[in-house]
C-alpha cells in the first residue's frame, strides 16, 4: 500500500466512523448512512474499506 492509498483509506475510515456515530445517535437514518457510505467510497476509493 502506498502512502497515498493509506491516506485515502485513513480518511475514508475516519469519515465512516463519524457517519456511524451519527447513525447511532439518531441524527441520520440507515438510508442516509448508506448514501454517505457510497459517497465516501466514490470520493476516497479505499482499498480495504471498499470491499
mmCIF entry with sequence, helices, sheets and N, C-alpha, C, O atoms, coordinates in Angstrom:
data_MODEL
# 
_entry.id   MODEL 
# 
_entity.id                         1 
_entity.type                       polymer 
_entity.pdbx_number_of_molecules   1 
# 
_entity_poly.entity_id                      1 
_entity_poly.type                           'polypeptide(L)' 
_entity_poly.nstd_linkage                   no 
_entity_poly.nstd_monomer                   no 
_entity_poly.pdbx_seq_one_letter_code       
;(UNK)(UNK)(UNK)(UNK)(UNK)(UNK)(UNK)(UNK)(UNK)(UNK)(UNK)(UNK)(UNK)(UNK)(UNK)(UNK)
(UNK)(UNK)(UNK)(UNK)(UNK)(UNK)(UNK)(UNK)(UNK)(UNK)(UNK)(UNK)(UNK)(UNK)(UNK)(UNK)
(UNK)(UNK)(UNK)(UNK)(UNK)(UNK)(UNK)(UNK)(UNK)(UNK)(UNK)(UNK)(UNK)(UNK)(UNK)(UNK)
(UNK)(UNK)(UNK)
;
_entity_poly.pdbx_seq_one_letter_code_can   XXXXXXXXXXXXXXXXXXXXXXXXXXXXXXXXXXXXXXXXXXXXXXXXXXX 
_entity_poly.pdbx_strand_id                 A 
# 
loop_
_entity_poly_seq.entity_id 
_entity_poly_seq.num 
_entity_poly_seq.mon_id 
_entity_poly_seq.hetero 
1 1  UNK n 
1 2  UNK n 
1 3  UNK n 
1 4  UNK n 
1 5  UNK n 
1 6  UNK n 
1 7  UNK n 
1 8  UNK n 
1 9  UNK n 
1 10 UNK n 
1 11 UNK n 
1 12 UNK n 
1 13 UNK n 
1 14 UNK n 
1 15 UNK n 
1 16 UNK n 
1 17 UNK n 
1 18 UNK n 
1 19 UNK n 
1 20 UNK n 
1 21 UNK n 
1 22 UNK n 
1 23 UNK n 
1 24 UNK n 
1 25 UNK n 
1 26 UNK n 
1 27 UNK n 
1 28 UNK n 
1 29 UNK n 
1 30 UNK n 
1 31 UNK n 
1 32 UNK n 
1 33 UNK n 
1 34 UNK n 
1 35 UNK n 
1 36 UNK n 
1 37 UNK n 
1 38 UNK n 
1 39 UNK n 
1 40 UNK n 
1 41 UNK n 
1 42 UNK n 
1 43 UNK n 
1 44 UNK n 
1 45 UNK n 
1 46 UNK n 
1 47 UNK n 
1 48 UNK n 
1 49 UNK n 
1 50 UNK n 
1 51 UNK n 
# 
_struct_asym.id          A 
_struct_asym.entity_id   1 
# 
loop_
_struct_conf.conf_type_id 
_struct_conf.id 
_struct_conf.pdbx_PDB_helix_id 
_struct_conf.beg_label_comp_id 
_struct_conf.beg_label_asym_id 
_struct_conf.beg_label_seq_id 
_struct_conf.pdbx_beg_PDB_ins_code 
_struct_conf.end_label_comp_id 
_struct_conf.end_label_asym_id 
_struct_conf.end_label_seq_id 
_struct_conf.pdbx_end_PDB_ins_code 
_struct_conf.beg_auth_comp_id 
_struct_conf.beg_auth_asym_id 
_struct_conf.beg_auth_seq_id 
_struct_conf.end_auth_comp_id 
_struct_conf.end_auth_asym_id 
_struct_conf.end_auth_seq_id 
_struct_conf.pdbx_PDB_helix_class 
_struct_conf.details 
_struct_conf.pdbx_PDB_helix_length 
HELX_P HELX_P1 AA1 UNK A 3  ? UNK A 24 ? UNK A 3  UNK A 24 1 ? 22 
HELX_P HELX_P2 AA2 UNK A 30 ? UNK A 44 ? UNK A 30 UNK A 44 1 ? 15 
# 
_struct_conf_type.id          HELX_P 
_struct_conf_type.criteria    ? 
_struct_conf_type.reference   ? 
# 
loop_
_atom_site.group_PDB 
_atom_site.id 
_atom_site.type_symbol 
_atom_site.label_atom_id 
_atom_site.label_alt_id 
_atom_site.label_comp_id 
_atom_site.label_asym_id 
_atom_site.label_entity_id 
_atom_site.label_seq_id 
_atom_site.pdbx_PDB_ins_code 
_atom_site.Cartn_x 
_atom_site.Cartn_y 
_atom_site.Cartn_z 
_atom_site.occupancy 
_atom_site.B_iso_or_equiv 
_atom_site.pdbx_formal_charge 
_atom_site.auth_seq_id 
_atom_site.auth_comp_id 
_atom_site.auth_asym_id 
_atom_site.auth_atom_id 
_atom_site.pdbx_PDB_model_num 
ATOM 1   N N  . UNK A 1 1  ? 0.856   -1.170 0.000  1.00 0.00 ? 1  UNK A N  1 
ATOM 2   C CA . UNK A 1 1  ? 0.000   0.000  0.000  1.00 0.00 ? 1  UNK A CA 1 
ATOM 3   C C  . UNK A 1 1  ? 0.902   1.233  0.000  1.00 0.00 ? 1  UNK A C  1 
ATOM 4   O O  . UNK A 1 1  ? 1.808   1.359  0.823  1.00 0.00 ? 1  UNK A O  1 
ATOM 5   N N  . UNK A 1 2  ? 0.638   2.118  -0.921 1.00 0.00 ? 2  UNK A N  1 
ATOM 6   C CA . UNK A 1 2  ? 1.420   3.351  -0.985 1.00 0.00 ? 2  UNK A CA 1 
ATOM 7   C C  . UNK A 1 2  ? 0.943   4.323  0.092  1.00 0.00 ? 2  UNK A C  1 
ATOM 8   O O  . UNK A 1 2  ? -0.099  4.118  0.714  1.00 0.00 ? 2  UNK A O  1 
ATOM 9   N N  . UNK A 1 3  ? 1.708   5.367  0.296  1.00 0.00 ? 3  UNK A N  1 
ATOM 10  C CA . UNK A 1 3  ? 1.302   6.357  1.300  1.00 0.00 ? 3  UNK A CA 1 
ATOM 11  C C  . UNK A 1 3  ? 0.015   7.075  0.879  1.00 0.00 ? 3  UNK A C  1 
ATOM 12  O O  . UNK A 1 3  ? -0.796  7.432  1.734  1.00 0.00 ? 3  UNK A O  1 
ATOM 13  N N  . UNK A 1 4  ? -0.180  7.287  -0.408 1.00 0.00 ? 4  UNK A N  1 
ATOM 14  C CA . UNK A 1 4  ? -1.412  7.927  -0.895 1.00 0.00 ? 4  UNK A CA 1 
ATOM 15  C C  . UNK A 1 4  ? -2.615  7.015  -0.658 1.00 0.00 ? 4  UNK A C  1 
ATOM 16  O O  . UNK A 1 4  ? -3.676  7.481  -0.243 1.00 0.00 ? 4  UNK A O  1 
ATOM 17  N N  . UNK A 1 5  ? -2.453  5.735  -0.918 1.00 0.00 ? 5  UNK A N  1 
ATOM 18  C CA . UNK A 1 5  ? -3.527  4.772  -0.675 1.00 0.00 ? 5  UNK A CA 1 
ATOM 19  C C  . UNK A 1 5  ? -3.852  4.708  0.818  1.00 0.00 ? 5  UNK A C  1 
ATOM 20  O O  . UNK A 1 5  ? -5.018  4.661  1.209  1.00 0.00 ? 5  UNK A O  1 
ATOM 21  N N  . UNK A 1 6  ? -2.816  4.706  1.636  1.00 0.00 ? 6  UNK A N  1 
ATOM 22  C CA . UNK A 1 6  ? -3.016  4.670  3.082  1.00 0.00 ? 6  UNK A CA 1 
ATOM 23  C C  . UNK A 1 6  ? -3.776  5.917  3.537  1.00 0.00 ? 6  UNK A C  1 
ATOM 24  O O  . UNK A 1 6  ? -4.679  5.823  4.368  1.00 0.00 ? 6  UNK A O  1 
ATOM 25  N N  . UNK A 1 7  ? -3.421  7.060  3.008  1.00 0.00 ? 7  UNK A N  1 
ATOM 26  C CA . UNK A 1 7  ? -4.082  8.316  3.377  1.00 0.00 ? 7  UNK A CA 1 
ATOM 27  C C  . UNK A 1 7  ? -5.560  8.282  2.989  1.00 0.00 ? 7  UNK A C  1 
ATOM 28  O O  . UNK A 1 7  ? -6.418  8.705  3.764  1.00 0.00 ? 7  UNK A O  1 
ATOM 29  N N  . UNK A 1 8  ? -5.857  7.779  1.789  1.00 0.00 ? 8  UNK A N  1 
ATOM 30  C CA . UNK A 1 8  ? -7.257  7.659  1.359  1.00 0.00 ? 8  UNK A CA 1 
ATOM 31  C C  . UNK A 1 8  ? -8.026  6.705  2.263  1.00 0.00 ? 8  UNK A C  1 
ATOM 32  O O  . UNK A 1 8  ? -9.166  6.980  2.639  1.00 0.00 ? 8  UNK A O  1 
ATOM 33  N N  . UNK A 1 9  ? -7.404  5.588  2.611  1.00 0.00 ? 9  UNK A N  1 
ATOM 34  C CA . UNK A 1 9  ? -8.049  4.608  3.493  1.00 0.00 ? 9  UNK A CA 1 
ATOM 35  C C  . UNK A 1 9  ? -8.313  5.216  4.864  1.00 0.00 ? 9  UNK A C  1 
ATOM 36  O O  . UNK A 1 9  ? -9.388  5.032  5.434  1.00 0.00 ? 9  UNK A O  1 
ATOM 37  N N  . UNK A 1 10 ? -7.339  5.936  5.386  1.00 0.00 ? 10 UNK A N  1 
ATOM 38  C CA . UNK A 1 10 ? -7.479  6.584  6.696  1.00 0.00 ? 10 UNK A CA 1 
ATOM 39  C C  . UNK A 1 10 ? -8.605  7.610  6.679  1.00 0.00 ? 10 UNK A C  1 
ATOM 40  O O  . UNK A 1 10 ? -9.418  7.658  7.602  1.00 0.00 ? 10 UNK A O  1 
ATOM 41  N N  . UNK A 1 11 ? -8.654  8.419  5.643  1.00 0.00 ? 11 UNK A N  1 
ATOM 42  C CA . UNK A 1 11 ? -9.700  9.438  5.531  1.00 0.00 ? 11 UNK A CA 1 
ATOM 43  C C  . UNK A 1 11 ? -11.077 8.800  5.389  1.00 0.00 ? 11 UNK A C  1 
ATOM 44  O O  . UNK A 1 11 ? -12.051 9.276  5.972  1.00 0.00 ? 11 UNK A O  1 
ATOM 45  N N  . UNK A 1 12 ? -11.152 7.718  4.610  1.00 0.00 ? 12 UNK A N  1 
ATOM 46  C CA . UNK A 1 12 ? -12.421 7.006  4.443  1.00 0.00 ? 12 UNK A CA 1 
ATOM 47  C C  . UNK A 1 12 ? -12.891 6.443  5.779  1.00 0.00 ? 12 UNK A C  1 
ATOM 48  O O  . UNK A 1 12 ? -14.044 6.643  6.163  1.00 0.00 ? 12 UNK A O  1 
ATOM 49  N N  . UNK A 1 13 ? -12.019 5.750  6.483  1.00 0.00 ? 13 UNK A N  1 
ATOM 50  C CA . UNK A 1 13 ? -12.397 5.119  7.751  1.00 0.00 ? 13 UNK A CA 1 
ATOM 51  C C  . UNK A 1 13 ? -12.795 6.169  8.790  1.00 0.00 ? 13 UNK A C  1 
ATOM 52  O O  . UNK A 1 13 ? -13.747 5.962  9.542  1.00 0.00 ? 13 UNK A O  1 
ATOM 53  N N  . UNK A 1 14 ? -12.087 7.275  8.838  1.00 0.00 ? 14 UNK A N  1 
ATOM 54  C CA . UNK A 1 14 ? -12.420 8.347  9.781  1.00 0.00 ? 14 UNK A CA 1 
ATOM 55  C C  . UNK A 1 14 ? -13.794 8.941  9.471  1.00 0.00 ? 14 UNK A C  1 
ATOM 56  O O  . UNK A 1 14 ? -14.602 9.158  10.374 1.00 0.00 ? 14 UNK A O  1 
ATOM 57  N N  . UNK A 1 15 ? -14.045 9.195  8.220  1.00 0.00 ? 15 UNK A N  1 
ATOM 58  C CA . UNK A 1 15 ? -15.328 9.768  7.810  1.00 0.00 ? 15 UNK A CA 1 
ATOM 59  C C  . UNK A 1 15 ? -16.466 8.786  8.062  1.00 0.00 ? 15 UNK A C  1 
ATOM 60  O O  . UNK A 1 15 ? -17.549 9.180  8.495  1.00 0.00 ? 15 UNK A O  1 
ATOM 61  N N  . UNK A 1 16 ? -16.220 7.513  7.792  1.00 0.00 ? 16 UNK A N  1 
ATOM 62  C CA . UNK A 1 16 ? -17.241 6.496  8.023  1.00 0.00 ? 16 UNK A CA 1 
ATOM 63  C C  . UNK A 1 16 ? -17.539 6.365  9.508  1.00 0.00 ? 16 UNK A C  1 
ATOM 64  O O  . UNK A 1 16 ? -18.693 6.171  9.892  1.00 0.00 ? 16 UNK A O  1 
ATOM 65  N N  . UNK A 1 17 ? -16.524 6.466  10.339 1.00 0.00 ? 17 UNK A N  1 
ATOM 66  C CA . UNK A 1 17 ? -16.725 6.410  11.790 1.00 0.00 ? 17 UNK A CA 1 
ATOM 67  C C  . UNK A 1 17 ? -17.653 7.539  12.248 1.00 0.00 ? 17 UNK A C  1 
ATOM 68  O O  . UNK A 1 17 ? -18.528 7.325  13.086 1.00 0.00 ? 17 UNK A O  1 
ATOM 69  N N  . UNK A 1 18 ? -17.463 8.715  11.707 1.00 0.00 ? 18 UNK A N  1 
ATOM 70  C CA . UNK A 1 18 ? -18.325 9.856  12.046 1.00 0.00 ? 18 UNK A CA 1 
ATOM 71  C C  . UNK A 1 18 ? -19.762 9.567  11.621 1.00 0.00 ? 18 UNK A C  1 
ATOM 72  O O  . UNK A 1 18 ? -20.700 9.829  12.374 1.00 0.00 ? 18 UNK A O  1 
ATOM 73  N N  . UNK A 1 19 ? -19.933 9.031  10.420 1.00 0.00 ? 19 UNK A N  1 
ATOM 74  C CA . UNK A 1 19 ? -21.280 8.710  9.938  1.00 0.00 ? 19 UNK A CA 1 
ATOM 75  C C  . UNK A 1 19 ? -21.932 7.638  10.817 1.00 0.00 ? 19 UNK A C  1 
ATOM 76  O O  . UNK A 1 19 ? -23.120 7.729  11.126 1.00 0.00 ? 19 UNK A O  1 
ATOM 77  N N  . UNK A 1 20 ? -21.163 6.628  11.219 1.00 0.00 ? 20 UNK A N  1 
ATOM 78  C CA . UNK A 1 20 ? -21.706 5.582  12.100 1.00 0.00 ? 20 UNK A CA 1 
ATOM 79  C C  . UNK A 1 20 ? -22.124 6.172  13.436 1.00 0.00 ? 20 UNK A C  1 
ATOM 80  O O  . UNK A 1 20 ? -23.153 5.790  13.993 1.00 0.00 ? 20 UNK A O  1 
ATOM 81  N N  . UNK A 1 21 ? -21.342 7.086  13.943 1.00 0.00 ? 21 UNK A N  1 
ATOM 82  C CA . UNK A 1 21 ? -21.656 7.744  15.204 1.00 0.00 ? 21 UNK A CA 1 
ATOM 83  C C  . UNK A 1 21 ? -22.961 8.534  15.077 1.00 0.00 ? 21 UNK A C  1 
ATOM 84  O O  . UNK A 1 21 ? -23.796 8.516  15.982 1.00 0.00 ? 21 UNK A O  1 
ATOM 85  N N  . UNK A 1 22 ? -23.126 9.218  13.957 1.00 0.00 ? 22 UNK A N  1 
ATOM 86  C CA . UNK A 1 22 ? -24.357 9.974  13.716 1.00 0.00 ? 22 UNK A CA 1 
ATOM 87  C C  . UNK A 1 22 ? -25.558 9.033  13.626 1.00 0.00 ? 22 UNK A C  1 
ATOM 88  O O  . UNK A 1 22 ? -26.638 9.353  14.123 1.00 0.00 ? 22 UNK A O  1 
ATOM 89  N N  . UNK A 1 23 ? -25.370 7.873  12.993 1.00 0.00 ? 23 UNK A N  1 
ATOM 90  C CA . UNK A 1 23 ? -26.434 6.884  12.884 1.00 0.00 ? 23 UNK A CA 1 
ATOM 91  C C  . UNK A 1 23 ? -26.833 6.370  14.270 1.00 0.00 ? 23 UNK A C  1 
ATOM 92  O O  . UNK A 1 23 ? -28.019 6.276  14.586 1.00 0.00 ? 23 UNK A O  1 
ATOM 93  N N  . UNK A 1 24 ? -25.844 6.041  15.083 1.00 0.00 ? 24 UNK A N  1 
ATOM 94  C CA . UNK A 1 24 ? -26.107 5.527  16.432 1.00 0.00 ? 24 UNK A CA 1 
ATOM 95  C C  . UNK A 1 24 ? -26.803 6.558  17.318 1.00 0.00 ? 24 UNK A C  1 
ATOM 96  O O  . UNK A 1 24 ? -27.576 6.192  18.204 1.00 0.00 ? 24 UNK A O  1 
ATOM 97  N N  . UNK A 1 25 ? -26.538 7.822  17.090 1.00 0.00 ? 25 UNK A N  1 
ATOM 98  C CA . UNK A 1 25 ? -27.160 8.885  17.887 1.00 0.00 ? 25 UNK A CA 1 
ATOM 99  C C  . UNK A 1 25 ? -28.525 9.303  17.334 1.00 0.00 ? 25 UNK A C  1 
ATOM 100 O O  . UNK A 1 25 ? -29.201 10.152 17.916 1.00 0.00 ? 25 UNK A O  1 
ATOM 101 N N  . UNK A 1 26 ? -28.923 8.709  16.222 1.00 0.00 ? 26 UNK A N  1 
ATOM 102 C CA . UNK A 1 26 ? -30.220 9.020  15.639 1.00 0.00 ? 26 UNK A CA 1 
ATOM 103 C C  . UNK A 1 26 ? -30.248 10.300 14.828 1.00 0.00 ? 26 UNK A C  1 
ATOM 104 O O  . UNK A 1 26 ? -31.322 10.799 14.494 1.00 0.00 ? 26 UNK A O  1 
ATOM 105 N N  . UNK A 1 27 ? -29.086 10.833 14.510 1.00 0.00 ? 27 UNK A N  1 
ATOM 106 C CA . UNK A 1 27 ? -29.028 12.067 13.725 1.00 0.00 ? 27 UNK A CA 1 
ATOM 107 C C  . UNK A 1 27 ? -29.309 11.823 12.242 1.00 0.00 ? 27 UNK A C  1 
ATOM 108 O O  . UNK A 1 27 ? -29.774 12.714 11.531 1.00 0.00 ? 27 UNK A O  1 
ATOM 109 N N  . UNK A 1 28 ? -29.019 10.603 11.793 1.00 0.00 ? 28 UNK A N  1 
ATOM 110 C CA . UNK A 1 28 ? -29.332 10.194 10.429 1.00 0.00 ? 28 UNK A CA 1 
ATOM 111 C C  . UNK A 1 28 ? -29.973 8.809  10.507 1.00 0.00 ? 28 UNK A C  1 
ATOM 112 O O  . UNK A 1 28 ? -29.824 8.105  11.506 1.00 0.00 ? 28 UNK A O  1 
ATOM 113 N N  . UNK A 1 29 ? -30.686 8.425  9.445  1.00 0.00 ? 29 UNK A N  1 
ATOM 114 C CA . UNK A 1 29 ? -31.264 7.084  9.424  1.00 0.00 ? 29 UNK A CA 1 
ATOM 115 C C  . UNK A 1 29 ? -30.389 6.169  8.567  1.00 0.00 ? 29 UNK A C  1 
ATOM 116 O O  . UNK A 1 29 ? -29.410 6.615  7.969  1.00 0.00 ? 29 UNK A O  1 
ATOM 117 N N  . UNK A 1 30 ? -30.748 4.898  8.516  1.00 0.00 ? 30 UNK A N  1 
ATOM 118 C CA . UNK A 1 30 ? -29.916 3.917  7.814  1.00 0.00 ? 30 UNK A CA 1 
ATOM 119 C C  . UNK A 1 30 ? -29.826 4.207  6.320  1.00 0.00 ? 30 UNK A C  1 
ATOM 120 O O  . UNK A 1 30 ? -28.798 3.931  5.701  1.00 0.00 ? 30 UNK A O  1 
ATOM 121 N N  . UNK A 1 31 ? -30.884 4.757  5.731  1.00 0.00 ? 31 UNK A N  1 
ATOM 122 C CA . UNK A 1 31 ? -30.860 5.103  4.303  1.00 0.00 ? 31 UNK A CA 1 
ATOM 123 C C  . UNK A 1 31 ? -29.825 6.197  4.046  1.00 0.00 ? 31 UNK A C  1 
ATOM 124 O O  . UNK A 1 31 ? -29.051 6.125  3.091  1.00 0.00 ? 31 UNK A O  1 
ATOM 125 N N  . UNK A 1 32 ? -29.825 7.207  4.909  1.00 0.00 ? 32 UNK A N  1 
ATOM 126 C CA . UNK A 1 32 ? -28.853 8.300  4.755  1.00 0.00 ? 32 UNK A CA 1 
ATOM 127 C C  . UNK A 1 32 ? -27.430 7.784  4.988  1.00 0.00 ? 32 UNK A C  1 
ATOM 128 O O  . UNK A 1 32 ? -26.494 8.196  4.303  1.00 0.00 ? 32 UNK A O  1 
ATOM 129 N N  . UNK A 1 33 ? -27.277 6.884  5.956  1.00 0.00 ? 33 UNK A N  1 
ATOM 130 C CA . UNK A 1 33 ? -25.955 6.308  6.227  1.00 0.00 ? 33 UNK A CA 1 
ATOM 131 C C  . UNK A 1 33 ? -25.421 5.585  4.988  1.00 0.00 ? 33 UNK A C  1 
ATOM 132 O O  . UNK A 1 33 ? -24.253 5.743  4.632  1.00 0.00 ? 33 UNK A O  1 
ATOM 133 N N  . UNK A 1 34 ? -26.266 4.801  4.339  1.00 0.00 ? 34 UNK A N  1 
ATOM 134 C CA . UNK A 1 34 ? -25.831 4.071  3.148  1.00 0.00 ? 34 UNK A CA 1 
ATOM 135 C C  . UNK A 1 34 ? -25.452 5.031  2.019  1.00 0.00 ? 34 UNK A C  1 
ATOM 136 O O  . UNK A 1 34 ? -24.489 4.786  1.292  1.00 0.00 ? 34 UNK A O  1 
ATOM 137 N N  . UNK A 1 35 ? -26.206 6.121  1.873  1.00 0.00 ? 35 UNK A N  1 
ATOM 138 C CA . UNK A 1 35 ? -25.860 7.129  0.862  1.00 0.00 ? 35 UNK A CA 1 
ATOM 139 C C  . UNK A 1 35 ? -24.494 7.739  1.156  1.00 0.00 ? 35 UNK A C  1 
ATOM 140 O O  . UNK A 1 35 ? -23.678 7.925  0.254  1.00 0.00 ? 35 UNK A O  1 
ATOM 141 N N  . UNK A 1 36 ? -24.258 8.044  2.421  1.00 0.00 ? 36 UNK A N  1 
ATOM 142 C CA . UNK A 1 36 ? -22.971 8.620  2.828  1.00 0.00 ? 36 UNK A CA 1 
ATOM 143 C C  . UNK A 1 36 ? -21.849 7.631  2.545  1.00 0.00 ? 36 UNK A C  1 
ATOM 144 O O  . UNK A 1 36 ? -20.798 8.008  2.027  1.00 0.00 ? 36 UNK A O  1 
ATOM 145 N N  . UNK A 1 37 ? -22.072 6.375  2.883  1.00 0.00 ? 37 UNK A N  1 
ATOM 146 C CA . UNK A 1 37 ? -21.058 5.338  2.679  1.00 0.00 ? 37 UNK A CA 1 
ATOM 147 C C  . UNK A 1 37 ? -20.679 5.225  1.201  1.00 0.00 ? 37 UNK A C  1 
ATOM 148 O O  . UNK A 1 37 ? -19.497 5.169  0.863  1.00 0.00 ? 37 UNK A O  1 
ATOM 149 N N  . UNK A 1 38 ? -21.681 5.192  0.328  1.00 0.00 ? 38 UNK A N  1 
ATOM 150 C CA . UNK A 1 38 ? -21.425 5.119  -1.118 1.00 0.00 ? 38 UNK A CA 1 
ATOM 151 C C  . UNK A 1 38 ? -20.651 6.348  -1.583 1.00 0.00 ? 38 UNK A C  1 
ATOM 152 O O  . UNK A 1 38 ? -19.706 6.241  -2.365 1.00 0.00 ? 38 UNK A O  1 
ATOM 153 N N  . UNK A 1 39 ? -21.056 7.503  -1.098 1.00 0.00 ? 39 UNK A N  1 
ATOM 154 C CA . UNK A 1 39 ? -20.376 8.743  -1.465 1.00 0.00 ? 39 UNK A CA 1 
ATOM 155 C C  . UNK A 1 39 ? -18.912 8.735  -1.020 1.00 0.00 ? 39 UNK A C  1 
ATOM 156 O O  . UNK A 1 39 ? -18.029 9.174  -1.756 1.00 0.00 ? 39 UNK A O  1 
ATOM 157 N N  . UNK A 1 40 ? -18.668 8.236  0.183  1.00 0.00 ? 40 UNK A N  1 
ATOM 158 C CA . UNK A 1 40 ? -17.292 8.182  0.690  1.00 0.00 ? 40 UNK A CA 1 
ATOM 159 C C  . UNK A 1 40 ? -16.435 7.196  -0.107 1.00 0.00 ? 40 UNK A C  1 
ATOM 160 O O  . UNK A 1 40 ? -15.254 7.445  -0.347 1.00 0.00 ? 40 UNK A O  1 
ATOM 161 N N  . UNK A 1 41 ? -17.032 6.090  -0.510 1.00 0.00 ? 41 UNK A N  1 
ATOM 162 C CA . UNK A 1 41 ? -16.290 5.124  -1.331 1.00 0.00 ? 41 UNK A CA 1 
ATOM 163 C C  . UNK A 1 41 ? -15.908 5.765  -2.659 1.00 0.00 ? 41 UNK A C  1 
ATOM 164 O O  . UNK A 1 41 ? -14.782 5.604  -3.130 1.00 0.00 ? 41 UNK A O  1 
ATOM 165 N N  . UNK A 1 42 ? -16.839 6.487  -3.259 1.00 0.00 ? 42 UNK A N  1 
ATOM 166 C CA . UNK A 1 42 ? -16.544 7.171  -4.530 1.00 0.00 ? 42 UNK A CA 1 
ATOM 167 C C  . UNK A 1 42 ? -15.467 8.236  -4.346 1.00 0.00 ? 42 UNK A C  1 
ATOM 168 O O  . UNK A 1 42 ? -14.593 8.396  -5.199 1.00 0.00 ? 42 UNK A O  1 
ATOM 169 N N  . UNK A 1 43 ? -15.533 8.953  -3.245 1.00 0.00 ? 43 UNK A N  1 
ATOM 170 C CA . UNK A 1 43 ? -14.588 10.048 -3.005 1.00 0.00 ? 43 UNK A CA 1 
ATOM 171 C C  . UNK A 1 43 ? -13.185 9.546  -2.709 1.00 0.00 ? 43 UNK A C  1 
ATOM 172 O O  . UNK A 1 43 ? -12.212 10.028 -3.288 1.00 0.00 ? 43 UNK A O  1 
ATOM 173 N N  . UNK A 1 44 ? -13.080 8.562  -1.796 1.00 0.00 ? 44 UNK A N  1 
ATOM 174 C CA . UNK A 1 44 ? -11.761 8.144  -1.316 1.00 0.00 ? 44 UNK A CA 1 
ATOM 175 C C  . UNK A 1 44 ? -11.200 6.900  -2.002 1.00 0.00 ? 44 UNK A C  1 
ATOM 176 O O  . UNK A 1 44 ? -10.000 6.642  -1.909 1.00 0.00 ? 44 UNK A O  1 
ATOM 177 N N  . UNK A 1 45 ? -12.038 6.128  -2.685 1.00 0.00 ? 45 UNK A N  1 
ATOM 178 C CA . UNK A 1 45 ? -11.606 4.901  -3.344 1.00 0.00 ? 45 UNK A CA 1 
ATOM 179 C C  . UNK A 1 45 ? -10.719 4.049  -2.434 1.00 0.00 ? 45 UNK A C  1 
ATOM 180 O O  . UNK A 1 45 ? -9.579  3.746  -2.786 1.00 0.00 ? 45 UNK A O  1 
ATOM 181 N N  . UNK A 1 46 ? -11.243 3.659  -1.257 1.00 0.00 ? 46 UNK A N  1 
ATOM 182 C CA . UNK A 1 46 ? -10.432 2.893  -0.324 1.00 0.00 ? 46 UNK A CA 1 
ATOM 183 C C  . UNK A 1 46 ? -10.141 1.486  -0.831 1.00 0.00 ? 46 UNK A C  1 
ATOM 184 O O  . UNK A 1 46 ? -10.961 0.889  -1.529 1.00 0.00 ? 46 UNK A O  1 
ATOM 185 N N  . UNK A 1 47 ? -8.995  0.972  -0.486 1.00 0.00 ? 47 UNK A N  1 
ATOM 186 C CA . UNK A 1 47 ? -8.618  -0.372 -0.900 1.00 0.00 ? 47 UNK A CA 1 
ATOM 187 C C  . UNK A 1 47 ? -9.287  -1.418 -0.016 1.00 0.00 ? 47 UNK A C  1 
ATOM 188 O O  . UNK A 1 47 ? -9.889  -2.369 -0.516 1.00 0.00 ? 47 UNK A O  1 
ATOM 189 N N  . UNK A 1 48 ? -9.183  -1.243 1.273  1.00 0.00 ? 48 UNK A N  1 
ATOM 190 C CA . UNK A 1 48 ? -9.725  -2.209 2.229  1.00 0.00 ? 48 UNK A CA 1 
ATOM 191 C C  . UNK A 1 48 ? -11.184 -1.903 2.527  1.00 0.00 ? 48 UNK A C  1 
ATOM 192 O O  . UNK A 1 48 ? -12.029 -2.796 2.475  1.00 0.00 ? 48 UNK A O  1 
ATOM 193 N N  . UNK A 1 49 ? -11.482 -0.668 2.834  1.00 0.00 ? 49 UNK A N  1 
ATOM 194 C CA . UNK A 1 49 ? -12.825 -0.275 3.238  1.00 0.00 ? 49 UNK A CA 1 
ATOM 195 C C  . UNK A 1 49 ? -13.879 -0.429 2.169  1.00 0.00 ? 49 UNK A C  1 
ATOM 196 O O  . UNK A 1 49 ? -15.064 -0.527 2.486  1.00 0.00 ? 49 UNK A O  1 
ATOM 197 N N  . UNK A 1 50 ? -13.491 -0.452 0.936  1.00 0.00 ? 50 UNK A N  1 
ATOM 198 C CA . UNK A 1 50 ? -14.452 -0.575 -0.147 1.00 0.00 ? 50 UNK A CA 1 
ATOM 199 C C  . UNK A 1 50 ? -14.844 -1.994 -0.469 1.00 0.00 ? 50 UNK A C  1 
ATOM 200 O O  . UNK A 1 50 ? -15.685 -2.227 -1.338 1.00 0.00 ? 50 UNK A O  1 
ATOM 201 N N  . UNK A 1 51 ? -14.249 -2.943 0.216  1.00 0.00 ? 51 UNK A N  1 
ATOM 202 C CA . UNK A 1 51 ? -14.556 -4.351 -0.052 1.00 0.00 ? 51 UNK A CA 1 
ATOM 203 C C  . UNK A 1 51 ? -15.933 -4.730 0.394  1.00 0.00 ? 51 UNK A C  1 
ATOM 204 O O  . UNK A 1 51 ? -16.338 -5.882 0.237  1.00 0.00 ? 51 UNK A O  1 
# 
